[in-house]
Each structure stands twice: as C-alpha cells, then as structure tokens.
Amino acid sequence: MEQKSKNISLKAILIAIGLGIWVIVLQNAGVIPKLVGTENGTQTVYVTGGNINADVNGSVSVDNTVDVNIHEINGHNQVTTGRGTHSVFPYGYMLPVDNW
C-alpha cells in the first residue's frame, strides 16, 4: 500500500511540474497574458522623482530628459562613433546622433 501512495504522490508532483513548465512556455509565447506589471505585453515602469537602477536588454522609451554619466557607462570619458573616438568633457558634451 505504501508503494502505491508513493507512486501517486510522485505522479502528482510530476504533473504539477509539467503544468508549471507549460504555463511558462505559453506565457513566453504570448498565448497566456502576463498579469502583473505589463501593459500591451510590455513591462511598464513609472518613476516620479528620484533615481532608478536597472539592467536593460533591448530598447527603452523615455518621455522626458535623462541625465547620462558616460564615465559610469564606458569606464572612461570617451565616446566611440563611426567617425572615431571623442572626448566627453565634464562641463557638457552633446552625444552624437545616428547620422554623425
């Protein structure tokens, strides 16, 4: 009898794990919507005042002005573009755009 109850428990655990994996797969495929922190399938973050530290893979849309510290990003005060490396001075420098 004990062996039979172990088999039933093992089957129940394996079914729960399998269902959990399929839920994640279907969420990543967009079949099942993600319920928390998303808007139109993309994560939405609102920050009013203050600072935020974030690791981002992909593109970011900003509807305001963002201060960027080039030294923190590159480890040095230089920007490398298609036309070479340019020094970024502490009193301000306009970053190059796509056609620069």
N, CA, C and O of each residue as an XYZ file, in Angstrom:
400
protein
N       0.813     -1.189      0.000
C       0.000      0.000      0.000
C       0.861      1.259      0.000
O       0.528      2.259     -0.637
N       1.982      1.190      0.732
C       2.869      2.354      0.815
C       3.481      2.676     -0.546
O       3.627      3.848     -0.894
N       3.837      1.658     -1.314
C       4.414      1.850     -2.649
C       3.420      2.540     -3.576
O       3.809      3.391     -4.376
N       2.139      2.183     -3.477
C       1.114      2.777     -4.327
C       0.935      4.262     -4.006
O       0.771      5.070     -4.920
N       0.963      4.631     -2.729
C       0.810      6.040     -2.352
C       2.027      6.855     -2.786
O       1.887      8.030     -3.126
N       3.223      6.251     -2.780
C       4.418      6.947     -3.267
C       4.305      7.219     -4.764
O       4.681      8.293     -5.234
N       3.783      6.238     -5.516
C       3.615      6.423     -6.957
C       2.605      7.524     -7.261
O       2.810      8.322     -8.175
N       1.508      7.570     -6.491
C       0.501      8.613     -6.700
C       1.090      9.983     -6.377
O       0.853     10.944     -7.109
N       1.854     10.083     -5.288
C       2.492     11.352     -4.917
C       3.494     11.789     -5.979
O       3.544     12.962     -6.347
N       4.281     10.852     -6.463
C       5.271     11.172     -7.487
C       4.591     11.640     -8.769
O       5.039     12.600     -9.396
N       3.515     10.967     -9.160
C       2.782     11.375    -10.360
C       2.191     12.771    -10.189
O       2.231     13.578    -11.118
N       1.647     13.059     -9.020
C       1.059     14.379     -8.769
C       2.121     15.474     -8.840
O       1.881     16.541     -9.406
N       3.283     15.212     -8.273
C       4.378     16.194     -8.313
C       4.854     16.403     -9.742
O       5.069     17.540    -10.162
N       5.022     15.324    -10.492
C       5.478     15.447    -11.880
C       4.450     16.168    -12.750
O       4.825     16.946    -13.628
N       3.172     15.923    -12.523
C       2.127     16.634    -13.273
C       2.159     18.123    -12.943
O       2.040     18.954    -13.844
N       2.319     18.474    -11.668
C       2.385     19.887    -11.271
C       3.591     20.577    -11.902
O       3.478     21.708    -12.375
N       4.739     19.911    -11.914
C       5.940     20.479    -12.541
C       5.722     20.655    -14.037
O       6.066     21.696    -14.597
N       5.158     19.651    -14.681
C       4.889     19.736    -16.120
C       3.933     20.867    -16.458
O       4.164     21.606    -17.414
N       2.859     21.012    -15.685
C       1.917     22.111    -15.917
C       2.591     23.469    -15.724
O       2.352     24.400    -16.493
N       3.426     23.576    -14.702
C       4.138     24.836    -14.461
C       5.053     25.205    -15.614
O       5.112     26.367    -16.014
N       5.761     24.232    -16.148
C       6.647     24.489    -17.291
C       5.838     24.924    -18.503
O       6.235     25.853    -19.207
N       4.699     24.261    -18.760
C       3.876     24.641    -19.916
C       3.275     26.033    -19.751
O       3.132     26.757    -20.736
N       2.921     26.420    -18.535
C       2.409     27.780    -18.308
C       3.483     28.803    -18.650
O       3.188     29.807    -19.298
N       4.716     28.571    -18.232
C       5.814     29.491    -18.545
C       6.064     29.544    -20.045
O       6.251     30.626    -20.602
N       6.069     28.395    -20.703
C       6.281     28.358    -22.159
C       5.192     29.141    -22.878
O       5.488     29.930    -23.775
N       3.941     28.934    -22.497
C       2.834     29.627    -23.158
C       2.829     31.125    -22.849
O       2.427     31.917    -23.702
N       3.265     31.535    -21.651
C       3.393     32.964    -21.346
C       4.481     33.596    -22.199
O       4.293     34.690    -22.730
N       5.606     32.926    -22.336
C       6.690     33.463    -23.158
C       6.298     33.538    -24.623
O       6.773     34.413    -25.347
N       5.439     32.635    -25.068
C       4.969     32.651    -26.454
C       3.864     33.677    -26.665
O       3.498     33.965    -27.804
N       3.330     34.231    -25.580
C       2.285     35.236    -25.697
C       0.885     34.668    -25.756
O      -0.070     35.415    -25.971
N       0.736     33.368    -25.572
C      -0.585     32.737    -25.606
C      -1.350     33.056    -24.318
O      -2.540     33.370    -24.359
N      -0.669     32.974    -23.191
C      -1.255     33.325    -21.894
C      -0.702     34.694    -21.507
O       0.517     34.864    -21.481
N      -1.556     35.681    -21.206
C      -1.050     37.016    -20.868
C      -0.365     37.033    -19.505
O      -0.753     36.309    -18.589
N       0.657     37.869    -19.392
C       1.312     38.086    -18.110
C       0.469     39.100    -17.349
O       0.124     40.147    -17.896
N       0.139     38.813    -16.123
C      -0.859     39.598    -15.416
C      -0.290     40.775    -14.635
O      -0.981     41.782    -14.485
N       0.929     40.693    -14.137
C       1.441     41.715    -13.236
C       2.484     42.571    -13.926
O       3.405     42.038    -14.544
N       2.358     43.903    -13.835
C       3.376     44.832    -14.313
C       3.501     44.929    -15.809
O       4.556     45.327    -16.303
N       2.467     44.584    -16.557
C       2.574     44.665    -18.002
C       1.446     45.496    -18.578
O       0.353     45.575    -18.017
N       1.735     46.110    -19.703
C       0.734     46.868    -20.445
C       0.994     46.605    -21.919
O       2.074     46.922    -22.416
N       0.047     46.044    -22.615
C       0.193     45.688    -24.030
C       1.350     44.718    -24.256
O       2.021     44.788    -25.286
N       1.587     43.829    -23.322
C       2.630     42.829    -23.481
C       4.025     43.306    -23.148
O       4.974     42.528    -23.241
N       4.184     44.582    -22.756
C       5.492     45.097    -22.364
C       5.433     45.547    -20.917
O       4.387     45.980    -20.434
N       6.546     45.443    -20.233
C       6.586     45.844    -18.838
C       6.582     47.358    -18.751
O       7.310     48.029    -19.483
N       5.764     47.898    -17.858
C       5.638     49.338    -17.695
C       6.148     49.726    -16.313
O       5.729     49.151    -15.308
N       7.059     50.708    -16.261
C       7.615     51.184    -15.002
C       7.458     52.693    -14.966
O       7.856     53.384    -15.903
N       6.883     53.206    -13.892
C       6.734     54.646    -13.711
C       7.578     55.075    -12.527
O       7.475     54.492    -11.447
N       8.421     56.100    -12.718
C       9.237     56.640    -11.648
C       8.957     58.131    -11.582
O       9.148     58.846    -12.565
N       8.508     58.597    -10.436
C       8.261     60.019    -10.250
C       9.304     60.541     -9.286
O       9.236     60.276     -8.086
N      10.282     61.291     -9.813
C      11.356     61.805     -8.974
C      12.254     60.678     -8.503
O      11.877     59.508     -8.569
N      13.423     61.018     -8.035
C      14.322     60.011     -7.506
C      15.120     59.313     -8.582
O      15.141     59.739     -9.737
N      15.766     58.253     -8.196
C      16.656     57.511     -9.083
C      16.168     56.084     -9.236
O      15.437     55.563     -8.393
N      16.586     55.460    -10.329
C      16.297     54.044    -10.550
C      17.531     53.402    -11.165
O      18.145     53.963    -12.073
N      17.888     52.237    -10.674
C      18.970     51.445    -11.249
C      18.336     50.240    -11.923
O      17.577     49.501    -11.297
N      18.648     50.041    -13.207
C      18.023     48.937    -13.936
C      18.991     48.373    -14.961
O      19.725     49.119    -15.610
N      18.991     47.064    -15.104
C      19.714     46.392    -16.180
C      18.709     46.146    -17.296
O      17.703     45.466    -17.093
N      18.981     46.698    -18.476
C      18.013     46.641    -19.569
C      18.629     45.936    -20.763
O      19.744     46.257    -21.174
N      17.912     44.985    -21.313
C      18.267     44.357    -22.579
C      17.201     44.756    -23.578
O      16.020     44.478    -23.368
N      17.601     45.404    -24.664
C      16.621     45.848    -25.658
C      16.520     47.355    -25.684
O      17.468     48.053    -25.323
N      15.382     47.858    -26.108
C      15.213     49.299    -26.259
C      14.413     49.868    -25.097
O      13.653     49.161    -24.435
N      14.603     51.172    -24.863
C      13.916     51.887    -23.798
C      13.302     53.140    -24.389
O      13.958     53.852    -25.150
N      12.061     53.418    -24.054
C      11.384     54.633    -24.495
C      11.265     55.572    -23.303
O      10.733     55.192    -22.261
N      11.765     56.813    -23.455
C      11.742     57.796    -22.379
C      11.007     59.023    -22.875
O      11.329     59.556    -23.937
N      10.016     59.479    -22.112
C       9.218     60.638    -22.494
C       9.698     61.919    -21.827
O       8.937     62.883    -21.741
N      10.928     61.955    -21.358
C      11.435     63.123    -20.657
C      12.943     63.194    -20.855
O      13.492     62.468    -21.684
N      13.604     64.044    -20.119
C      15.052     64.203    -20.207
C      15.728     63.236    -19.242
O      15.290     63.075    -18.103
N      16.792     62.600    -19.704
C      17.534     61.661    -18.872
C      18.984     62.101    -18.833
O      19.602     62.313    -19.876
N      19.533     62.239    -17.626
C      20.937     62.581    -17.445
C      21.747     61.289    -17.512
O      21.445     60.320    -16.815
N      22.780     61.282    -18.359
C      23.583     60.081    -18.558
C      25.023     60.382    -18.186
O      25.581     61.381    -18.640
N      25.628     59.545    -17.378
C      27.018     59.684    -16.990
C      27.840     58.728    -17.857
O      27.857     57.522    -17.610
N      28.524     59.271    -18.877
C      29.291     58.447    -19.818
C      30.406     57.692    -19.104
O      30.699     56.548    -19.452
N      31.023     58.311    -18.121
C      32.102     57.653    -17.392
C      31.589     56.402    -16.687
O      32.292     55.393    -16.644
N      30.387     56.446    -16.138
C      29.815     55.273    -15.482
C      29.505     54.166    -16.485
O      29.617     52.986    -16.152
N      29.117     54.526    -17.706
C      28.768     53.528    -18.711
C      30.016     52.900    -19.317
O      30.139     51.676    -19.358
N      30.940     53.731    -19.788
C      32.121     53.245    -20.507
C      33.303     52.927    -19.605
O      34.158     52.120    -19.969
N      33.362     53.545    -18.443
C      34.534     53.415    -17.597
C      35.575     54.475    -17.910
O      36.615     54.537    -17.256
N      35.302     55.310    -18.907
C      36.172     56.431    -19.253
C      35.324     57.505    -19.918
O      34.193     57.240    -20.328
N      35.862     58.715    -20.028
C      35.109     59.848    -20.571
C      35.290     59.978    -22.075
O      35.663     61.049    -22.552
N      35.037     58.924    -22.831
C      35.157     58.987    -24.280
C      33.982     58.269    -24.931
O      33.443     57.304    -24.390
N      33.598     58.764    -26.108
C      32.532     58.151    -26.887
C      33.121     57.723    -28.215
O      33.764     58.528    -28.888
N      32.917     56.469    -28.608
C      33.395     55.978    -29.893
C      32.218     55.907    -30.853
O      31.207     55.265    -30.572
N      32.367     56.580    -31.994
C      31.320     56.586    -33.011
C      31.903     56.078    -34.320
O      33.042     55.613    -34.358
N      31.137     56.165    -35.378
C      31.614     55.763    -36.696
C      32.730     56.659    -37.203
O      33.477     56.276    -38.103
N      32.846     57.840    -36.633
C      33.892     58.785    -37.054
C      35.050     58.872    -36.069
O      35.847     59.807    -36.142
N      35.157     57.935    -35.169
C      36.297     57.930    -34.261
C      35.881     58.079    -32.809
O      34.699     58.029    -32.468
N      36.896     58.264    -31.957
C      36.678     58.402    -30.523
C      36.759     59.868    -30.150
O      37.678     60.574    -30.565
N      35.790     60.324    -29.362
C      35.712     61.724    -28.976
C      35.681     61.827    -27.462
O      35.052     61.016    -26.782
N      36.370     62.836    -26.945
C      36.412     63.049    -25.507
C      35.124     63.719    -25.040
O      34.589     64.593    -25.723
N      34.638     63.314    -23.893
C      33.451     63.912    -23.287
C      33.924     64.724    -22.095
O      34.477     64.173    -21.144
N      33.713     66.012    -22.142
C      34.203     66.896    -21.095
C      33.191     66.969    -19.957
O      31.990     66.823    -20.183
N      33.671     67.192    -18.737
C      32.755     67.226    -17.591
C      31.770     68.394    -17.639
O      30.733     68.341    -16.979
N      32.069     69.451    -18.406
C      31.149     70.599    -18.452
C      30.091     70.447    -19.525
O      29.344     71.392    -19.778
N      30.003     69.312    -20.154
C      28.913     69.052    -21.085
C      29.398     68.706    -22.473
O      30.391     69.257    -22.947
N      28.713     67.812    -23.112
C      29.044     67.381    -24.459
C      27.790     66.803    -25.076
O      27.080     66.032    -24.430
N      27.510     67.161    -26.307
C      26.337     66.616    -26.983
C      26.714     65.277    -27.604
O      27.652     65.195    -28.397
N      25.984     64.235    -27.243
C      26.274     62.918    -27.787
C      25.938     62.870    -29.269
O      25.001     63.534    -29.713
N      26.680     62.104    -30.029
C      26.411     62.020    -31.465
C      25.089     61.318    -31.748
O      24.649     60.452    -30.990
N      24.475     61.705    -32.840
C      23.238     61.062    -33.273
C      23.563     60.086    -34.394
O      24.728     59.939    -34.764
N      22.556     59.419    -34.938
C      22.767     58.363    -35.926
C      23.537     58.827    -37.159
O      24.363     58.075    -37.676
N      23.295     60.032    -37.638
C      23.937     60.480    -38.876
C      25.256     61.194    -38.632
O      25.772     61.822    -39.557
N      25.821     61.133    -37.449
C      27.045     61.857    -37.139
C      28.252     61.119    -37.629
O      29.376     61.588    -37.452
